[in-house]
């Protein structure tokens, strides 16, 4: 059993709280825990503080866990903490052995106490190389959606920095190739109470996923080989650590975009 503690504060900016606010953050946090469970062949407790579980976050975590093998358990703590170390000490005081947090390259590992921190990238890279989505419990979401080949897409985003002005041309390009186009945004609006499972259902049978850097792109990582995830972004977009790691392992950015202009 491994005890993973989701950080309460940003690992780069010590005074900035990390609340796991975005859906992509929530998908990614669970995927990190899943990668450790798979690589080390262990069960994992993922410890969350009060800020990690407010609003509808806990429901989102539970929806994600329905498709995973039963090797991850959420441990929620109805408290906030003054620092990451404070959270780790609290978890340890509750008799959970060897609680640890993860950090990301290229941030230098010597900034983090190895007793409590570890580099997540070897685990993520293991998943990108060896992970087979067939191990997911997709019987929980699977049903035949269509007999046609199709792509899923999502281009809506509240961040102007992530928008692509070529949505129409991109979709036309795939339509010309014979793919049905399924919008995950429209699907969510029609099935709001069950939106996460509906989106997972469509992604689990999609030939490709097209879209911007968003929570649904992180969801696609669970279901599709990275080579089948096509991201589109403005030129000179600043890439996050997570996004750069996906690109280094097969996700493409603005593929064949010159053919859509």
Protein Blocks (a to p, Z undefined) as FASTA:
>chain_A
ZZddddfbdfklmmlccehlamklmmmmmmmmmmmmmmnopaddddddfklmgcjlmmmm
mmmmmmpccfbccddddbddfbfklmmmmmmmnopahiacddddfbdfklpcfklgccfk
lmmmmmmmmocfklpcfklmgccfbfcdcddddfbdfbfklpcfklmmmmmmmmmnopac
ddfklmmmmmmmlmmmmmmmmmmmcfbdcddddfklmmmmmmpcfklpccdddehiacdf
klmmmmmnopaghihklmmZZ
